[in-house]
């Protein structure tokens, strides 16, 4: 009985990759119910596949008496050896390997398809590694070998095997690991082989007696080859054959794929050709471009001829056929609109193609339930508009005369497609269908916004006229869906385009109250439309009275939660200087919905932000009065919660209340009042000095400070509650900046106590904010210095105990140290600060697996190194232990850190070179001396070259990054591979 592959894999000298063992491992992989055994088997088989013994067992595994799963592994092992270990194969064995593969493919042409495909991929890999030098005319030879009679294999099987081989050859090229220079050579060689492939495909596709399976494989083969940039003019005949194949339901999907891939290739336009016609067309670019244009023009009639088939498919509800024909039409229009537009003698045929695509855009039915085709067309309209608008002015005017009416029609079509179905039908949709429809409407919205660039103000007038007629027509009843779609059009444009100059917006604002809102979707769109016009309302505050009552009424409807709250927030942000007359009402309604808990948590937070904007524009005494009525109920609730024994339910309530306060303080900023009114806006300019006395936010914070300390006392172990507490102060600091000054001392004291008891990253982040804003102010330096030293000391003790379990704390700590060095390097002059210990913590942090932590650590070092000139403790430290930093950096570059972090390592090296040049030269020499460091893959010459390159670059940071990238690839054995190209 063989040892399990898992146990074999664990003992290097017991790796016995025999045919028998491989078969047993495969049995274990496929049939063992134990997942651990399966994983061990897979790991062992992967080792077997790349082992030298694979050359022996792979041929044996292909024996006809083996089951397909075993044969498949043998074929895969062959492909792995050829594609990944080509350099191990002696050149004198190329020919025999090729013959064996041809022989095996012939044997399996009537066998298991999956094994045949893997063998074809193996031979394709061999061809790619040998062409053009060792195997010139590879494809021609493949065709010849499989066309020869013999071996007792029927012609159909040989034909299908050949087509499979020809299909996988370009696919293998696309995924191959060839070096870049070889890829260019092989691409050219493959291009020259198209002359052997094209006639064969045409012959098979046109023969009336060719089986459907053969024709389908021919179409797949064409799809594969055109992705090598085979020019359209070189595959013209085959492309027209694909149009014929569209009438065969069995070939339809494959023919569509082939047409889409072929029509997408633009290379002939650039004068690049890889086929046999190169010799006759290479003389000048002009004849080649003319041929290309003629080829394109010949494609338009067969695409237009598909319209009858398209209409039949629409009538019969054949979504797949609609989808396929639309793809072909859109591919032609999208990829070649510029050239087709320029053929002015053929303008009517291109316009017919545009109208065909318009039909696809407006295809009957609701997306995605009745149709899925219309969404394919949207990018075409972007492309066509871009091409028209890129012409010079006179030419553009001519095209606009033709295409502006088309785009007005497009708007009508899109708004019709954006309409909701009937309430009954919409209720029957699944949640996934509703979400797809929502995304589809967003895509339509984006398209309308883009189309506005072409149609301009006339588009808004057009929409307004239609909406006006709809709402004032008393004779004919209108559906809410129609009204909603027109409003959605307005909203789409107003959200991103400046409509302040538009003369129809006052009329629109006047129409909105006339809309009979009896449906949630319509009400939502009304709200979002008002929100989109918030900036316009700021310039026309007299219109606020028309829409504000609608918004406040909607606030009480939980179904309109997102739209009503976000709209109120936009109005409060944009129009706050004109809202004082409405403030009492807004606060009262907001308080009512908050107390009734109508909205979800996130909308409650938005509502508090809206109130923060609103209150900012009021006099200080009014702010304080409103704040008192607004937050007193929450303070009382928090007092009760603070007395209770901690449990999950009161934890959520505490976090919710703290979140409400945080969001209120995020936007409540009285200092911005004067600044915003001085920019020439409609708001009255206030010349009075800022109101005397403390800031309202500071007043509230001082009042609740003791309560927050009480809450913390019970919840200090809970990181989420601590984060919520820190968030209140962090957001207040960010908003108030220097106006937060009265709180600095007591907050610093509380933070120190919090962090000393249970260290948490959120406390470090808040400390960093305080250092950033207040450390350079003389009166606040003592408490900031005491807090900084305390949190540093506590964090150093965490490092002594083992910091691996706290990557978030380490990350925040490194950011704090970097901020201190940047804003107030005097903090590093303190005798109470163990600078050497902080430095050694940085060295440890460089080796963390978490990328954000390493980035923050690199930032710390780039801020630390320049201080060697003006902070003596840093200078002494670098003299003594600077070499340890170089060693840690080289370990990371050598493979110890993710390649994505190399730019950050390079920044530290650059900083070292700039500020410690003489020391760096010595450190590099010593560090790179040991053999095998930082990687066994680099020679001493390569290390010397790297060292010289780094020392040479003291100004060009970008060049240092390139040097580090190149060296890390060498260290990892990836230099010159496809991974390097992606890097």
Beta strands, then each sheet from edge to edge (+ up, - down):
end
